[in-house]
Amino acid sequence: MALLARTLALLAMAVVTVAIKVVPLDMAQDSFDDQYRGCGPAMTKAFPALYKFEFQKNPLFAKTWVKAEAEWRKRGSHVFPLASPAQAVAVMAYSTKDIYKGFNKAVRAAGLSRQEYQNNFHFKTLHFLLTQALVTLRQAQNGQCRHVFRGVRDIHFQARRGQRVRFGQFTSTSPRKEIALRFGTDTIFQVQTCHGVDIRQFSMYPTEEEVLIPPFETFHVTQVIWDGKRTQIWLRSAGTFSKYNCAQCCGDGPCHSLNPCHPWLPPWHSLTPPNPCHRQAHHDTSYIPGLHTPPPPTLCHLSPHGPHLSRHP
């Protein structure tokens, strides 16, 4: 009997209980929500330097970008209707299973202050490219509004009817409810979005029919139902709101049309040259899709004196 009781106790200890978090849905005031209105050309000019800096500073970004670029090339390097190959790779990078959680966690916090964005947000290039890509795709898709679904696991969101809210991150949804529910059923959103766009053409997983909503779209809560097991929330698009605009350009000054845009560049003295043998094969951070001509493949030959670079003729 004692042995049976001990066995049952051990089995009980082995059961993992997942705590369901309760999170209020609000305007996500700490979100970095820049729309880059009026500073697109200046940001594009600063992009190569920022890309190189973040490629070294952020291993998750570097690893995912290489993976996404390889997949994009494998599929034929299609760009249209996007404005550049870099935008296409950015959308594909986001759609991987590798980066979206870390990226969105950073997006939700980077708007705490301009200093937080400048010093601790090392997804500046991905955020810029993804934002620009969604604007371009929305124009190509005639700015249509869509009815989509989102399922969330392990979180019960709280909201009030009539409240104005934002997701405050890049939010994945699907027009097919059964697909959305694969990702969770603790909170189910039914959303009318007018700024979310269909990204399946550039998605790593096109069968998910992903519609991606930007962090700056706002919604009115039209209905909330709690059935004792799950929360269901209905949202209707209510325009956009951004606390930031061209933050990379404005530094500590106000961001408006009279303030010339001079993008902040990273402190190069803080970087150490990367060991080329530690990079992904044939990936050179001096090459950015759509901005430069690819360099010849680089091979690393290890020797007692360290790596030696040679290039194929």
N, C-alpha and C positions, 0 to 999 in steps of 0.2 A: 504493500500500500504506500509506504514511504517512497519507494522507487517510482511508483506511478505519479505521485504528487510532484516529485522532483522533475520527472520528465515533462509533465504538463507545465511546470513553471519555466523550464528551459524553452519550451515551445512558445510560451507567451512572450518571453523576452525576445524571441526571434522575430516576432511580428513587428513590422515597422509601421508606425502610425504617422501619416503625413498631415501636418498641421495646415489647415486652410487659413490663409491670411485674409483679413478684411481690409480693403483699401478704398478710401474715398475717391470718387471720380470728380475732378475739378478742372481748373484751367491750367494746371501743370506749369506754375509760374517759374520753376527752375529749369524748364526745358530750354535747350538752345534751338531757337525757332527761326533763324535767319532765312530770308527769302532772296537775299543778294540783289535787291532791286537797285539798278543804276550802277552796279559795280561788277557786273559779269565780265567785261573785258579786262579790267584790272586784276580780278581774281584769276582769270585764265592766264594772264601774264605771270603772275606770282606762282602759279600752280607747279611748275617743274621744281622750284626750290622747296616748296612745302612737301611735295611728293617724296623727294629724296630724303628730307629730314624725317618724315614720318615712316618711311620705309625702314630706316635704321632704328628709330625710336620705338616703334610699335611692331613687335614680331607677329602679332595676330593679324594686323593689317597686311604686312608684307607676305605672310604665308597665304592668306586668302586671296590677295590680289594675283599672285603667281598662279594659283589654282584656277581662278576665274578666267584669267587671260588665256591660259592653255585651253580651257574648255571653249572659250569664245572663238579661238582660232580653229579648233577642231570642227566647229560647226559652220565654218565658212567666213568668219570675221564680218558678219553683217552689221551695218551701222544704221541705215535708214529705218525710221525717221529721226533718229537721234542726231545731235549736232557733231558728235565726234566719237571715235573708237573708245576714248577714255570713259565717256558716259556709258557706253554699252558694257564695258568691263565692270564699271562701278555697280550697275544694276545686277549683273550676274554675280558679283562678289557678295552683295547683300543677300541674294536669294539662296546662297549656300547655307548649310546647317552650322557653319563654323563661326560666323562673325556677328550675326544679327543680335544675339543676346548681349554680348559685351559692348557692341556699338550702341544699342539702344539704351543700355544702362548709362553709358557716358553721355548720350544726348539728353537724357532726362535730368542730368545734374549740371551740365556745362553752362547752362544759362543762369546759374546762381549769381555770377558776376562776370564782368568782362575779363577780370584777372583769372578766374577759374577757366574760362574758355581759352585764353591765351597760353596759360602755363600748364594746364593739366588735360586738355582735350586734344588728343593726338589722332583724331579722325577728321581733321579739318578738310582734307582733300576728298575723302569719301562723302562727307556731308554736303560739300559744295557740288560735287558731280551728281550725286543722287538727287539733290534738290533741283538742279538744272534739268536733269533727265526727266523728272516727273512733270515739270512745266512743259517741256518739249513734247512729251507723249500726250499730255492733256490737250495741247493744241492740235496734235495730229489726230486725236480721237474726238475732235469737235467739242471738247469741253462738256461731254455728256455726264449727267448724273447717273449713279448706279445704285442698285439695291444689293447689299452684300451682307455676309455673315462673318462673325468671328467667335471662335470658341476659346476659352481660357481655362487652364487647369490650375488648381490649388489656390485660386484667388476668388473671393467674393467681392466684386466691386459694389460700392454703395453710391446711389445717385437719387436725386429728387426730381420729380416731374417739373418741367419748366426751367430747370437749371441749364446754364450754358457751360459746356465742358470742352476739353481737348484731350486727345490721347497723349500728346506731348512727346511723341516718338514716331518713327516710321512704323506704321501699323499694317500688318498683313491681314488680308481678308479674302474671302472667296464668294463668288456669286452662287455657289452651290453649298447649301447648308450641310450636306453630308460630309463634304470635305472639311469645312470649318470645324465640325464636331469631332473630327479625328484629333484635333489639337487640344481639346478639353471641353468639359460640359459643366464646370462649376459656375462660370458666368458665360452667358450667351448674348452676344450683341447682334441686333439687327439694325443695319446702318444704311441710311441714304447719304451717300457721299457724292460731292460734286467736284472734288479735287483729287480723289483717289483715281489711279489709272491702272489699266490692264498691262502687266509687265511680262506676260507669259512669253512673248517673243524673245526676251533677253533673260529669262529665268533658267536657273539650273534645273528646275523641276516644272516644266511647262504644264504638265497634267494637273497641277494644283490650281491652275487658272487664277493665279494670285492677282488681286487688286491691291495696290500699295497706297496707303493714305499718308500724306505728309504730316509732320508734327504741328504745323500751323493752322490746319483746318479746325474750325470750331463747329460745335453741334448743340442743338437744343434736345434735351431729354424729353421725349414725348410719352413714355410709359415705362414703368418699372414693376416687375412681378417677381415675388419670392414665393416659391412653392414648397419651401421646407428643405429642399435639396439643392436647388440651383437658383441663381439670379438671372433673370432675363431683362435686358435693357434695350429700348428702342431709341435710336438717335436720328435726328434730321439735320442735314447740313445747314449751317448758319453763317457761312462766309469764312473769313480767315482773320487771324490775329497774330502779330509778331512783336515781341518786345525788342528784338534785335533786328538791325538791318546793316549789312556790310561791316560787321564787328571786326573783321580781319583788317579792314582799311582804316577804321576810325580810331583805333587805339583807345585812349582814355577820353577822347573828345566826343562831342555830339555827332551823331550820324545824320546828316541831312545833305541836300543838294549843294549847299554852299561850302561844304567841307570836302576838299579834294580827296580822292581815294588813293591812299598810299599804303598798300598792304604791308603788314608786319612780316618780316622775314626771320627765320630761325637763327639763333646764334651759332654760326658755323664753328666757332672756336670750341664749342662744347661737344663736337662730334669727333669720333675717331674713325679713320678710314676703315671700311668693312673689309674683312678677310674674304677675298673673292672665292676661296674654296669652301666657304661656309654658306654661300648663297645657293639658291636653287639653280640647277644646271641651265646655263645659257641665259640667265636673267640678269640684265644690266640695269641698274637704277638710273642710268643716264638716258635710257630709252623709255618713253612713255607712249602708249598707243595713241596715234593721231597727232603727236607733237614732234616726233623725231623719226628719223630713219633707223631701223633696227641695226645694231652693230653686228659684225661677224661673230660667230660663236666663239666663246672663250673656254679654253681648257686649262685646268690646273694640274701642274706636275709637282707632286710633293717631293721635297728633297730635305736633307739634313739642315739646309739653310733656310727652310721655310718655303711657302708656295711661290711658284714661278709662273707668270702669265705668259701664254703664247697664243697667237691668233692664227687661224687657218688662212692661207693665202686666198 
